[in-house]
Amino acid sequence: MVDMNPNPHISEAVTHLREVLGWSQTELAERMGVKPSMLSLLESGRRGWTAQRVFSAAVAFNCPIEKLMPDPRAPHANAGPAS
């Protein structure tokens, strides 16, 4: 599996939804089929989100995957300087 580019939007969206639902990291990790330590790394941005992990989170939340992904039309805050 290839890690997607680190994207703070995904981590923030997952953490926000988890907290809104009142779920612990352990509960979401179980629903996603990952270890709680992995979810902690994902939410903190220390591990990249693979397509499979984003899909697993969307299934766990019963939401469209687009809800977890950044809007491609939005300006990229992490874009490097223009050359």
Residue pairs with C-beta under 8 A, 6 or more apart in sequence:
1 50
1 51
1 52
2 50
3 47
3 48
3 49
3 50
4 10
4 48
4 49
4 50
4 51
4 54
5 48
6 45
6 48
6 49
7 49
7 70
8 45
8 78
9 69
9 70
10 49
10 54
10 68
10 69
10 70
11 42
11 43
11 44
11 45
11 49
13 67
13 68
13 69
14 28
14 42
14 43
14 57
14 68
15 43
17 61
17 63
17 67
17 68
18 25
18 28
18 43
21 61
23 31
25 36
25 39
25 40
25 43
26 36
28 39
28 57
28 60
29 35
29 36
29 38
29 39
31 59
31 60
32 39
32 53
32 56
32 57
32 59
32 60
33 56
34 42
34 53
34 56
38 47
41 47
42 49
42 53
54 65
54 68
54 69
55 65
57 68
58 64
58 65
58 67
58 68
61 67
61 68
